[in-house]
Amino acid sequence: WDGVRSHQACNNMKAMKLGDHAFFYHSVKARLIVGIVEVVKLYYPDPSDDSERFGMVDFKAIKSVNKPVSLADIKATPELRDMALVRQSRLSVCPVSDGEWKIIMAMAETTL
């Protein structure tokens, strides 16, 4: 596996704090939010990157969502039209606002 190779995604990872929660999103085929993870190690250099330009963040799994949320469902929700995932669906690491988090958690029928 070659890690994240996007400067914007790396900048998003650099902004993460220990204990932050994030959605686990299958981005290749299904395009679904399927779980919640927590940041357990802050941004550090990716050892698989010989150029030393990219890094990574470590997460631990918290829980699966009760109802996976598809990218199509997110795009069909007017309140989420400005979400980074909608605007840049190929970006592997995107910020999620508090309001977006609440809407998606409701769509996923999940609480923490």
Phi and psi restraints in degrees (value plus and minus 20) as a CYANA .aco file:
   2 ASP   PHI    -113.9   -73.9
   2 ASP   PSI     106.9   146.9
   3 GLY   PHI     -84.9   -44.9
   3 GLY   PSI    -186.8  -146.8
   4 VAL   PHI     -83.6   -43.6
   4 VAL   PSI     108.4   148.4
   5 ARG   PHI    -143.8  -103.8
   5 ARG   PSI      27.8    67.8
   6 SER   PHI    -151.4  -111.4
   6 SER   PSI     107.1   147.1
   7 HIS   PHI     -83.6   -43.6
   7 HIS   PSI     -58.7   -18.7
   8 GLN   PHI     -85.6   -45.6
   8 GLN   PSI     -62.8   -22.8
   9 ALA   PHI     -82.1   -42.1
   9 ALA   PSI     -61.6   -21.6
  10 CYS   PHI     -83.7   -43.7
  10 CYS   PSI     -60.0   -20.0
  11 ASN   PHI     -82.1   -42.1
  11 ASN   PSI     -58.5   -18.5
  12 ASN   PHI     -84.2   -44.2
  12 ASN   PSI     -58.5   -18.5
  13 MET   PHI     -88.2   -48.2
  13 MET   PSI     -57.2   -17.2
  14 LYS   PHI     -82.3   -42.3
  14 LYS   PSI     -46.9    -6.9
  15 ALA   PHI    -100.4   -60.4
  15 ALA   PSI     -30.2     9.8
  16 MET   PHI     -92.4   -52.4
  16 MET   PSI     130.1   170.1
  17 LYS   PHI    -139.2   -99.2
  17 LYS   PSI     133.8   173.8
  18 LEU   PHI     -75.7   -35.7
  18 LEU   PSI     115.3   155.3
  19 GLY   PHI      68.8   108.8
  19 GLY   PSI     -31.1     8.9
  20 ASP   PHI     -80.1   -40.1
  20 ASP   PSI     124.6   164.6
  21 HIS   PHI    -119.7   -79.7
  21 HIS   PSI     131.3   171.3
  22 ALA   PHI    -163.8  -123.8
  22 ALA   PSI     139.9   179.9
  23 PHE   PHI    -106.9   -66.9
  23 PHE   PSI     122.1   162.1
  24 PHE   PHI    -113.7   -73.7
  24 PHE   PSI      97.4   137.4
  25 TYR   PHI    -140.2  -100.2
  25 TYR   PSI     102.9   142.9
  26 HIS   PHI     -98.4   -58.4
  26 HIS   PSI      93.1   133.1
  27 SER   PHI    -124.1   -84.1
  27 SER   PSI     -25.6    14.4
  28 VAL   PHI    -111.4   -71.4
  28 VAL   PSI     -84.2   -44.2
  29 LYS   PHI    -124.9   -84.9
  29 LYS   PSI     -77.3   -37.3
  30 ALA   PHI     -93.5   -53.5
  30 ALA   PSI     -53.7   -13.7
  31 ARG   PHI      31.9    71.9
  31 ARG   PSI      44.5    84.5
  32 LEU   PHI    -153.9  -113.9
  32 LEU   PSI     122.1   162.1
  33 ILE   PHI    -102.7   -62.7
  33 ILE   PSI     101.4   141.4
  34 VAL   PHI    -140.7  -100.7
  34 VAL   PSI     -30.6     9.4
  35 GLY   PHI    -184.3  -144.3
  35 GLY   PSI     157.6   197.6
  36 ILE   PHI    -143.8  -103.8
  36 ILE   PSI     115.9   155.9
  37 VAL   PHI    -146.5  -106.5
  37 VAL   PSI     145.8   185.8
  38 GLU   PHI    -148.5  -108.5
  38 GLU   PSI     118.5   158.5
  39 VAL   PHI     -89.8   -49.8
  39 VAL   PSI     103.1   143.1
  40 VAL   PHI    -137.3   -97.3
  40 VAL   PSI     -32.4     7.6
  41 LYS   PHI    -166.6  -126.6
  41 LYS   PSI     107.0   147.0
  42 LEU   PHI     -89.1   -49.1
  42 LEU   PSI     147.0   187.0
  43 TYR   PHI     -66.2   -26.2
  43 TYR   PSI     112.5   152.5
  44 TYR   PHI    -168.8  -128.8
  44 TYR   PSI     142.1   182.1
  45 PRO   PHI     -79.9   -39.9
  45 PRO   PSI     118.8   158.8
  46 ASP   PHI     -98.9   -58.9
  46 ASP   PSI      95.3   135.3
  47 PRO   PHI     -85.3   -45.3
  47 PRO   PSI     -36.2     3.8
  48 SER   PHI    -106.9   -66.9
  48 SER   PSI     -21.0    19.0
  49 ASP   PHI    -121.2   -81.2
  49 ASP   PSI      82.2   122.2
  50 ASP   PHI     -85.7   -45.7
  50 ASP   PSI     -43.3    -3.3
  51 SER   PHI     -98.0   -58.0
  51 SER   PSI     -35.2     4.8
  52 GLU   PHI      40.2    80.2
  52 GLU   PSI       8.3    48.3
  53 ARG   PHI    -118.7   -78.7
  53 ARG   PSI     -37.9     2.1
  54 PHE   PHI    -139.6   -99.6
  54 PHE   PSI     140.2   180.2
  55 GLY   PHI    -161.1  -121.1
  55 GLY   PSI    -186.0  -146.0
  56 MET   PHI    -173.6  -133.6
  56 MET   PSI     147.4   187.4
  57 VAL   PHI    -149.4  -109.4
  57 VAL   PSI     123.6   163.6
  58 ASP   PHI    -119.1   -79.1
  58 ASP   PSI     121.1   161.1
  59 PHE   PHI    -144.4  -104.4
  59 PHE   PSI     140.3   180.3
  60 LYS   PHI    -142.3  -102.3
  60 LYS   PSI     125.8   165.8
  61 ALA   PHI     -91.1   -51.1
  61 ALA   PSI     115.2   155.2
  62 ILE   PHI    -120.8   -80.8
  62 ILE   PSI     -75.5   -35.5
  63 LYS   PHI    -187.8  -147.8
  63 LYS   PSI     138.7   178.7
  64 SER   PHI     -99.4   -59.4
  64 SER   PSI     132.3   172.3
  65 VAL   PHI     -98.9   -58.9
  65 VAL   PSI     134.4   174.4
  66 ASN   PHI     -91.6   -51.6
  66 ASN   PSI     -53.2   -13.2
  67 LYS   PHI    -156.2  -116.2
  67 LYS   PSI      90.0   130.0
  68 PRO   PHI     -74.8   -34.8
  68 PRO   PSI     124.8   164.8
  69 VAL   PHI    -133.3   -93.3
  69 VAL   PSI     100.0   140.0
  70 SER   PHI    -103.8   -63.8
  70 SER   PSI     137.6   177.6
  71 LEU   PHI     -80.4   -40.4
  71 LEU   PSI     -56.8   -16.8
  72 ALA   PHI     -81.3   -41.3
  72 ALA   PSI     -61.7   -21.7
  73 ASP   PHI     -85.9   -45.9
  73 ASP   PSI     -59.1   -19.1
  74 ILE   PHI     -84.4   -44.4
  74 ILE   PSI     -65.8   -25.8
  75 LYS   PHI     -83.9   -43.9
  75 LYS   PSI     -48.5    -8.5
  76 ALA   PHI    -102.9   -62.9
  76 ALA   PSI     -23.2    16.8
  77 THR   PHI    -118.8   -78.8
  77 THR   PSI      89.8   129.8
  78 PRO   PHI     -74.5   -34.5
  78 PRO   PSI     -55.8   -15.8
  79 GLU   PHI     -87.7   -47.7
  79 GLU   PSI     -33.8     6.2
  80 LEU   PHI    -127.4   -87.4
  80 LEU   PSI     -10.7    29.3
  81 ARG   PHI     -83.2   -43.2
  81 ARG   PSI     -44.9    -4.9
  82 ASP   PHI    -116.8   -76.8
  82 ASP   PSI     -15.5    24.5
  83 MET   PHI     -82.4   -42.4
  83 MET   PSI     121.2   161.2
  84 ALA   PHI     -76.2   -36.2
  84 ALA   PSI     -57.9   -17.9
  85 LEU   PHI     -81.7   -41.7
  85 LEU   PSI     -53.7   -13.7
  86 VAL   PHI     -95.1   -55.1
  86 VAL   PSI     -64.5   -24.5
  87 ARG   PHI     -92.0   -52.0
  87 ARG   PSI     -53.2   -13.2
  88 GLN   PHI    -156.1  -116.1
  88 GLN   PSI      47.5    87.5
  89 SER   PHI     -84.9   -44.9
  89 SER   PSI     -34.6     5.4
  90 ARG   PHI    -109.4   -69.4
  90 ARG   PSI     -28.9    11.1
  91 LEU   PHI     -93.5   -53.5
  91 LEU   PSI     104.2   144.2
  92 SER   PHI     -95.9   -55.9
  92 SER   PSI     -41.1    -1.1
  93 VAL   PHI    -155.2  -115.2
  93 VAL   PSI      95.0   135.0
  94 CYS   PHI    -144.9  -104.9
  94 CYS   PSI     126.3   166.3
  95 PRO   PHI     -92.3   -52.3
  95 PRO   PSI     132.2   172.2
  96 VAL   PHI    -150.4  -110.4
  96 VAL   PSI     103.3   143.3
  97 SER   PHI     -93.7   -53.7
  97 SER   PSI     145.3   185.3
  98 ASP   PHI     -78.9   -38.9
  98 ASP   PSI     -62.4   -22.4
  99 GLY   PHI     -84.0   -44.0
  99 GLY   PSI     -62.9   -22.9
 100 GLU   PHI     -83.1   -43.1
 100 GLU   PSI     -60.5   -20.5
 101 TRP   PHI     -78.2   -38.2
 101 TRP   PSI     -68.0   -28.0
 102 LYS   PHI     -82.2   -42.2
 102 LYS   PSI     -62.8   -22.8
 103 ILE   PHI     -84.0   -44.0
 103 ILE   PSI     -66.1   -26.1
 104 ILE   PHI     -87.7   -47.7
 104 ILE   PSI     -58.5   -18.5
 105 MET   PHI     -81.5   -41.5
 105 MET   PSI     -59.0   -19.0
 106 ALA   PHI     -86.2   -46.2
 106 ALA   PSI     -62.5   -22.5
 107 MET   PHI     -81.6   -41.6
 107 MET   PSI     -54.3   -14.3
 108 ALA   PHI    -104.4   -64.4
 108 ALA   PSI     -22.4    17.6
 109 GLU   PHI      31.6    71.6
 109 GLU   PSI      25.8    65.8
 110 THR   PHI    -153.7  -113.7
 110 THR   PSI     124.6   164.6
 111 THR   PHI    -147.6  -107.6
 111 THR   PSI     139.6   179.6
